[in-house]
Amino acid sequence: MLLQIRKKPPPVSDGLRAMLDQVTEPAILIARDHEIVAANRAYRDKYGEVGRSCYTASRDFDSPCDENGEPCPLRATLESGRRQRVFHIQHGATGPRYVDVEVEPILDDRGQVTYFLERIHEIHETRGHEGELVGRSTAFLRALGLLQRAAPSDVAVLLLGESGTGKELAARSLHLMSARRQRPFMPVECSGLPETLFESELFGYEQGAFTGANKAKRGLVDAAAGGTLFLDEIGDVPLPAQVKLLRLLESGTFRKVGGTEPHRADFRLVCATHRDLAAMVRDGSFRQDLYYRINAFPVVLPPLRERRGDIPVLCRRFLAGKHPGKRLTREALARLEAHDFPGNVRELKNVVDRMALLADGVDLGVEHLPPELSARGGERPATLPPSAGAFSVVDVLPLAQLETAYLRWAEGRAADRVSLARALGVSERTLYRKLDDARRAG
């Protein structure tokens, strides 16, 4: 359904302004040409006065977001005829901010669009007690947007990703964004727990339940009451224990080890694994019925090699938190960006911490890198894609093919498309067109 838009919107009425001021979060009215024509007090207090286009105010673009390779909620609203939500980063005076943008059409009595009402919900709950989810890449924002979507409900979330991608941080962020944020967040490390210990840790036990049970113990399911139960590395739960976990999820009740009285469970379940659970179901090492229970809302956390453009942002955050005043040299940062980081964000953090401890001054250089990163032999070229290192005349590629390969490589390294366009010396619209051509080229 494509909504009809009035060619020229009427003046903003007192009724519309009153409606806008009743919205508690920052909200604006947008005309068909993307100009912000009115804003409520919450928006003006937080972001300033109106008079600019929405894409200039939020993203510093010189044309609509969908012409720059980013989702445009206004365009999505026009095409669907319904309210639309988009999750992305906006740029402000205090730096980038994660926002959940919701746009709905304002219709006149003839069913034509006069304005668009945009509500802006800024996301602050990405910080845990051990760190913060940080990034600007498309893959990272896609994952964060899914967490934001799932947070208000009690749907079971399954976090998928390699070791070190920040699955526990994501689980804590999900908890902090939920209505259960005032209740406990209870993590359970499933890896290495035998069946009997898993059961007693999860459900607790009664006094005398087994040798050494001198007094009753409360289980983690009970301790998580009203909050979030996070089962990390769920793929390592033994098959017999999977049966008991499935019974808990299906019945909403549990019994302590050695007990007969059923207890009511009240928690939101979040699981995480680096394993391929679907493959484990096929080979019989993970129960299919349990898999369907925990896989209601899967969220994939991308490895660091797929979001290299986030490496400078992550490094600055690590240094600012524990080593203020220190900075990476350009060459050292280039070596970090060229590394694949099999240990992902956790490995990067350890490398940066090590460099900061080895450096006597403020500059962290190549000499402070670990041996596997300091050797030039393993360094990826700074100006060519990894597949275009040294070559002979026989290996020379057509220019269009080389440009396509280079654009794919450069896109993976850039923090966002705005900065990539500036680095390449082209307009954002030209970059978007070239990237679109590169995708079509396969």
Phi and psi in degrees as a GROMACS rama.xvg file:
@    title "Ramachandran Plot"
@    xaxis  label "Phi"
@    yaxis  label "Psi"
@TYPE xy
-107.412  113.752  LEU-2
-69.1688  145.993  LEU-3
-84.4697  135.495  GLN-4
-112.747  135.732  ILE-5
-62.3462  141.442  ARG-6
-63.733  -37.9676  LYS-7
-136.852  116.791  LYS-8
-69.5331  149.894  PRO-9
-72.6461  166.67  PRO-10
-57.7902  147.687  PRO-11
-67.6274  119.649  VAL-12
-76.8791  162.686  SER-13
-61.9883  -33.8573  ASP-14
-64.6093  -41.755  GLY-15
-65.5886  -41.1222  LEU-16
-63.6344  -39.8274  ARG-17
-64.553  -41.7935  ALA-18
-61.3914  -41.6324  MET-19
-62.9985  -40.9451  LEU-20
-71.5576  -15.4483  ASP-21
-79.7804  -15.246  GLN-22
-75.3596  126.266  VAL-23
-76.4025  -36.1011  THR-24
-85.1742  164.79  GLU-25
-54.9822  130.825  PRO-26
-146.446  148.848  ALA-27
-137.967  158.591  ILE-28
-105.017  131.498  LEU-29
-118.512  132.324  ILE-30
-79.9435  173.432  ALA-31
-65.2239  -21.7801  ARG-32
-92.5047  16.3705  ASP-33
76.1588  6.42382  HIS-34
-78.4698  136.811  GLU-35
-79.9184  114.348  ILE-36
-102.679  -16.6608  VAL-37
-159.308  152.832  ALA-38
-145.281  149.402  ALA-39
-82.7167  174.422  ASN-40
-62.4813  -38.4162  ARG-41
-60.6774  -38.8395  ALA-42
-68.5193  -46.6744  TYR-43
-63.1422  -39.5192  ARG-44
-65.0995  -33.8719  ASP-45
-93.4939  -39.0689  LYS-46
-118.927  -6.42227  TYR-47
101.424  -169.379  GLY-48
-79.4751  169.24  GLU-49
-94.3168  -168.913  VAL-50
113.302  -5.17494  GLY-51
-111.817  172.152  ARG-52
-76.2458  157.51  SER-53
-65.9659  -35.2514  CYS-54
-74.5475  -27.0848  TYR-55
-75.178  -42.4881  THR-56
-66.6603  -37.8372  ALA-57
-94.2101  -37.7716  SER-58
-122.048  -2.87038  ARG-59
60.6095  31.9281  ASP-60
-87.914  160.53  PHE-61
-104.239  8.86184  ASP-62
-155.032  165.999  SER-63
-53.8759  152.89  PRO-64
-57.6988  -38.832  CYS-65
-71.6754  -10.6747  ASP-66
-90.6818  -1.11539  GLU-67
-122.007  21.9357  ASN-68
77.1257  14.8375  GLY-69
-117.185  153.094  GLU-70
-67.691  139.6  PRO-71
-115.637  109.07  CYS-72
-64.4178  -29.5298  PRO-73
-64.3611  -46.4497  LEU-74
-63.6971  -41.3338  ARG-75
-64.1075  -35.6967  ALA-76
-66.7432  -41.719  THR-77
-60.9255  -43.6611  LEU-78
-73.8546  -32.6023  GLU-79
-95.1577  -24.6788  SER-80
76.7787  8.88674  GLY-81
-130.706  168.009  ARG-82
-58.6837  139.589  ARG-83
-132.147  150.348  GLN-84
-122.873  143.169  ARG-85
-138.163  138.191  VAL-86
-110.755  123.939  PHE-87
-159.195  -174.759  HIS-88
-99.9018  132.389  ILE-89
-105.665  156.089  GLN-90
-108.18  126.286  HIS-91
-131.814  179.526  GLY-92
-63.196  -29.1233  ALA-93
-93.2596  6.41856  THR-94
110.414  -177.767  GLY-95
-64.5443  148.501  PRO-96
-139.481  140.413  ARG-97
-82.1362  129.11  TYR-98
-136.235  148.09  VAL-99
-108.135  110.571  ASP-100
-101.889  129.351  VAL-101
-121.69  126.774  GLU-102
-123.962  134.188  VAL-103
-134.994  148.37  GLU-104
-78.779  144.474  PRO-105
-104.782  116.177  ILE-106
-102.786  152.043  LEU-107
-90.9223  -173.651  ASP-108
-70.8115  -9.16233  ASP-109
-101.716  7.22308  ARG-110
80.0086  15.2794  GLY-111
-98.2833  146.924  GLN-112
-73.4085  127.152  VAL-113
-100.574  -42.9502  THR-114
-145.15  173.425  TYR-115
-119.74  131.543  PHE-116
-94.6772  122.09  LEU-117
-115.941  122.908  GLU-118
-102.811  139.117  ARG-119
-120.468  114.84  ILE-120
-109.874  110.61  HIS-121
-83.1806  134.262  GLU-122
-97.5278  118.106  ILE-123
-109.363  -13.8882  HIS-124
-85.7782  45.6025  GLU-125
-106.208  11.9406  THR-126
-110.126  130.768  ARG-127
-109.599  -178.915  GLY-128
-73.2935  -15.0485  HIS-129
-112.827  6.64446  GLU-130
157.817  -164.155  GLY-131
-144.629  142.765  GLU-132
-73.1404  119.514  LEU-133
-131.28  135.817  VAL-134
165.519  161.88  GLY-135
-132.048  -4.67598  ARG-136
-69.8857  158.412  SER-137
-60.3912  -43.4182  THR-138
-63.4518  -41.2874  ALA-139
-66.6794  -45.354  PHE-140
-64.6805  -33.4225  LEU-141
-62.0043  -44.3393  ARG-142
-65.4816  -43.3577  ALA-143
-65.0877  -36.6531  LEU-144
-64.6145  -37.7888  GLY-145
-65.7873  -39.3269  LEU-146
-60.7557  -42.5336  LEU-147
-63.4361  -38.4917  GLN-148
-64.3648  -42.4983  ARG-149
-78.2913  -24.8086  ALA-150
-54.7866  -45.8425  ALA-151
-67.0598  -20.1065  PRO-152
-96.2149  179.428  SER-153
-105.866  18.9266  ASP-154
-60.6918  141.713  VAL-155
-71.1634  128.159  ALA-156
-110.095  133.514  VAL-157
-113.187  114.752  LEU-158
-91.5742  122.211  LEU-159
-115.114  140.598  LEU-160
162.25  162.964  GLY-161
-67.6414  164.784  GLU-162
-61.3139  133.902  SER-163
90.9176  4.75053  GLY-164
-85.5492  -4.69547  THR-165
97.2807  35.6559  GLY-166
-67.9054  -39.2455  LYS-167
-69.5733  -38.235  GLU-168
-59.9033  -41.3237  LEU-169
-63.2987  -40.6567  ALA-170
-64.2467  -41.6349  ALA-171
-66.0534  -39.6339  ARG-172
-62.982  -42.3399  SER-173
-59.1181  -43.6901  LEU-174
-61.9297  -44.4643  HIS-175
-68.7467  -24.0673  LEU-176
-86.7093  -5.69453  MET-177
-95.4386  171.217  SER-178
-71.8502  -9.6309  ALA-179
-93.8864  12.3506  ARG-180
-60.5575  -26.6329  ARG-181
-82.0427  -7.80591  GLN-182
-101.651  174.121  ARG-183
-67.5429  149.238  PRO-184
-107.642  115.578  PHE-185
-117.036  102.528  MET-186
-84.4823  141.672  PRO-187
-126.765  118.318  VAL-188
-85.765  105.601  GLU-189
-79.5902  -21.8761  CYS-190
-64.0059  126.048  SER-191
83.7728  -2.4514  GLY-192
-82.0641  120.331  LEU-193
-69.2828  166.455  PRO-194
-56.9076  -48.2665  GLU-195
-65.6738  -40.1295  THR-196
-70.9405  -36.9523  LEU-197
-59.487  -44.6342  PHE-198
-65.8659  -44.0139  GLU-199
-70.6682  -33.7125  SER-200
-67.9502  -40.7787  GLU-201
-75.5433  -46.1465  LEU-202
-103.343  -13.0874  PHE-203
79.5845  179.387  GLY-204
-148.529  158.996  TYR-205
-89.7318  158.121  GLU-206
-59.918  132.344  GLN-207
80.9586  8.0899  GLY-208
-63.9678  -29.4566  ALA-209
-158.944  171.06  PHE-210
-60.5728  126.027  THR-211
96.763  -8.27246  GLY-212
-84.4561  75.6668  ALA-213
-75.6725  -20.3907  ASN-214
-149.351  157.926  LYS-215
-65.7832  149.347  ALA-216
-127.254  136.514  LYS-217
-79.0482  135.521  ARG-218
-86.4944  167.902  GLY-219
-70.7226  -28.5659  LEU-220
-62.5944  -43.5504  VAL-221
-67.951  -39.0508  ASP-222
-67.5722  -24.8787  ALA-223
-86.9058  8.44028  ALA-224
-51.1774  123.854  ALA-225
83.1589  -7.7811  GLY-226
-114.916  -141.417  GLY-227
-120.704  130.337  THR-228
-102.843  118.805  LEU-229
-109.703  112.57  PHE-230
-98.5559  100.472  LEU-231
-84.3171  139.323  ASP-232
55.3698  55.242  GLU-233
-60.6922  -24.6099  ILE-234
-67.7074  -13.5906  GLY-235
-93.7687  1.47829  ASP-236
-70.7555  127.898  VAL-237
-61.4865  151.271  PRO-238
-54.9895  -45.7058  LEU-239
-60.7041  -35.5767  PRO-240
-72.8284  -27.1574  ALA-241
-62.0464  -34.4762  GLN-242
-62.2869  -45.1142  VAL-243
-67.7004  -37.0632  LYS-244
-66.5426  -40.8529  LEU-245
-62.378  -41.2962  LEU-246
-62.4876  -39.6158  ARG-247
-60.7407  -46.2425  LEU-248
-69.1601  -34.882  LEU-249
-77.6868  -38.4815  GLU-250
-94.9357  -24.1109  SER-251
72.5745  15.2238  GLY-252
-132.865  164.074  THR-253
-152.08  162.458  PHE-254
-123.085  138.784  ARG-255
-67.2681  153.112  LYS-256
-60.666  126.681  VAL-257
84.186  1.77893  GLY-258
-110.935  164.168  GLY-259
-119.382  -16.6227  THR-260
-79.3638  127.202  GLU-261
-76.0591  142.852  PRO-262
-119.398  141.413  HIS-263
-80.5223  135.356  ARG-264
-104.035  140.83  ALA-265
-141.184  96.6111  ASP-266
-154.624  161.398  PHE-267
-101.136  127.803  ARG-268
-93.064  128.719  LEU-269
-129.276  128.243  VAL-270
-119.709  159.998  CYS-271
-145.67  149.707  ALA-272
-161.133  152.614  THR-273
-101.25  -1.54249  HIS-274
-86.8456  161.632  ARG-275
-88.1368  92.1365  ASP-276
-65.6902  -35.1256  LEU-277
-60.5959  -40.7112  ALA-278
-67.3148  -36.4772  ALA-279
-66.7105  -35.5823  MET-280
-62.8079  -42.4275  VAL-281
-64.4131  -36.8319  ARG-282
-91.4712  3.70424  ASP-283
85.9779  7.37067  GLY-284
-92.5955  -3.7982  SER-285
-140.767  135.328  PHE-286
-68.535  133.674  ARG-287
-65.899  -41.7049  GLN-288
-65.058  -36.0059  ASP-289
-69.699  -39.061  LEU-290
-57.2202  -45.564  TYR-291
-66.9262  -30.832  TYR-292
-66.4158  -43.1267  ARG-293
-90.8418  -13.5211  ILE-294
-99.4044  30.4554  ASN-295
-64.7812  -35.8587  ALA-296
-141.482  85.2216  PHE-297
-76.5407  141.412  PRO-298
-131.995  121.583  VAL-299
-94.7273  123.525  VAL-300
-93.6625  118.714  LEU-301
-70.9129  146.943  PRO-302
-68.7733  159.304  PRO-303
-64.4059  -30.216  LEU-304
-66.0726  -18.4599  ARG-305
-96.0524  2.83008  GLU-306
-142.599  49.3701  ARG-307
-58.9979  -29.4085  ARG-308
-63.6452  -15.5371  GLY-309
-84.9499  -9.65836  ASP-310
-60.6564  -46.4757  ILE-311
-60.4431  -39.3462  PRO-312
-64.2471  -44.5635  VAL-313
-63.5478  -43.1403  LEU-314
-61.1967  -44.3432  CYS-315
-60.9951  -39.344  ARG-316
-68.0697  -41.1923  ARG-317
-61.8591  -45.7801  PHE-318
-67.5771  -40.7375  LEU-319
-64.4692  -33.3694  ALA-320
-75.521  -43.801  GLY-321
-116.381  -19.4463  LYS-322
-135.891  60.3701  HIS-323
-60.4217  140.37  PRO-324
96.451  -19.4299  GLY-325
-90.1786  153.661  LYS-326
-147.973  155.508  ARG-327
-87.4077  140.941  LEU-328
-73.4664  162.2  THR-329
-61.3627  -41.699  ARG-330
-67.7371  -40.026  GLU-331
-64.3347  -41.0142  ALA-332
-64.2505  -37.9292  LEU-333
-62.9952  -39.2577  ALA-334
-64.1421  -40.4329  ARG-335
-64.8556  -41.4568  LEU-336
-67.4213  -25.1837  GLU-337
-84.8933  -13.9097  ALA-338
-81.8207  146.248  HIS-339
-81.9232  -19.4083  ASP-340
49.256  72.9234  PHE-341
-60.4603  -25.4326  PRO-342
-88.5694  1.83982  GLY-343
59.8732  -144.013  ASN-344
-62.4019  -35.9793  VAL-345
-61.0371  -43.0102  ARG-346
-64.5458  -43.9366  GLU-347
-58.9713  -44.5011  LEU-348
-61.2837  -42.0806  LYS-349
-64.1331  -40.0269  ASN-350
-63.7292  -45.6081  VAL-351
-64.9392  -42.627  VAL-352
-60.7632  -41.9068  ASP-353
-63.567  -44.1405  ARG-354
-61.1976  -42.3698  MET-355
-63.8723  -35.0132  ALA-356
-73.6288  -31.2239  LEU-357
-80.1576  -25.494  LEU-358
-83.6481  126.397  ALA-359
-79.1263  -32.4213  ASP-360
-97.6404  -161.703  GLY-361
-84.4817  -23.3361  VAL-362
-89.3382  128.044  ASP-363
-100.374  110.563  LEU-364
-107.187  -176.741  GLY-365
-59.2572  -33.381  VAL-366
-66.0695  -15.915  GLU-367
-95.587  -3.67364  HIS-368
-73.7881  153.865  LEU-369
-65.028  158.99  PRO-370
-53.8022  -39.4152  PRO-371
-68.7746  -14.0959  GLU-372
-107.363  -20.4324  LEU-373
-85.3653  -18.3972  SER-374
-75.3734  130.396  ALA-375
-68.2557  -24.4438  ARG-376
-59.7709  -31.0888  GLY-377
-96.4476  7.53838  GLY-378
-79.1812  136.799  GLU-379
-80.5735  139.346  ARG-380
-55.6588  141.865  PRO-381
-78.6097  -19.677  ALA-382
-119.551  -6.52167  THR-383
-125.604  152.312  LEU-384
-61.3422  158.067  PRO-385
-59.0342  -27.0765  PRO-386
-83.9997  -0.37542  SER-387
-118.387  38.5272  ALA-388
-65.6034  -131.741  GLY-389
-74.0416  134.335  ALA-390
-144.877  159.729  PHE-391
-96.0921  174.83  SER-392
-60.3174  -35.0854  VAL-393
-62.0429  -30.9262  VAL-394
-87.8975  -1.9608  ASP-395
-60.4343  132.857  VAL-396
-95.0825  155.668  LEU-397
-58.4338  145.82  PRO-398
-58.2655  -41.6391  LEU-399
-62.7698  -39.2635  ALA-400
-68.2807  -39.7147  GLN-401
-66.5144  -39.1996  LEU-402
-63.6673  -40.7054  GLU-403
-60.5847  -47.1515  THR-404
-62.883  -40.5838  ALA-405
-66.007  -41.0981  TYR-406
-63.3785  -41.5413  LEU-407
-61.3088  -43.3686  ARG-408
-65.3415  -45.5589  TRP-409
-65.9994  -36.341  ALA-410
-62.3124  -36.202  GLU-411
-69.6619  -21.3663  GLY-412
-94.2228  -22.0303  ARG-413
-80.6081  147.138  ALA-414
-66.9326  -38.5306  ALA-415
-160.412  173.183  ASP-416
-74.7759  -23.6652  ARG-417
-64.4418  -50.6298  VAL-418
-67.645  -33.0702  SER-419
-65.6933  -42.8149  LEU-420
-60.6889  -42.209  ALA-421
-64.1259  -41.2004  ARG-422
-66.068  -34.0632  ALA-423
-84.0984  -11.5278  LEU-424
74.9303  30.2246  GLY-425
-126.522  165.058  VAL-426
-73.4261  160.148  SER-427
-63.3867  -36.056  GLU-428
-66.1476  -41.417  ARG-429
-63.9898  -41.8471  THR-430
-62.1216  -44.6128  LEU-431
-60.2054  -42.1407  TYR-432
-64.09  -43.0341  ARG-433
-65.8518  -40.4336  LYS-434
-65.3134  -37.8807  LEU-435
-64.4232  -40.9516  ASP-436
-64.1082  -38.9838  ASP-437
-65.0563  -39.0752  ALA-438
-65.251  -41.3555  ARG-439
-66.3573  -28.7779  ARG-440
-71.9466  -11.0922  ALA-441
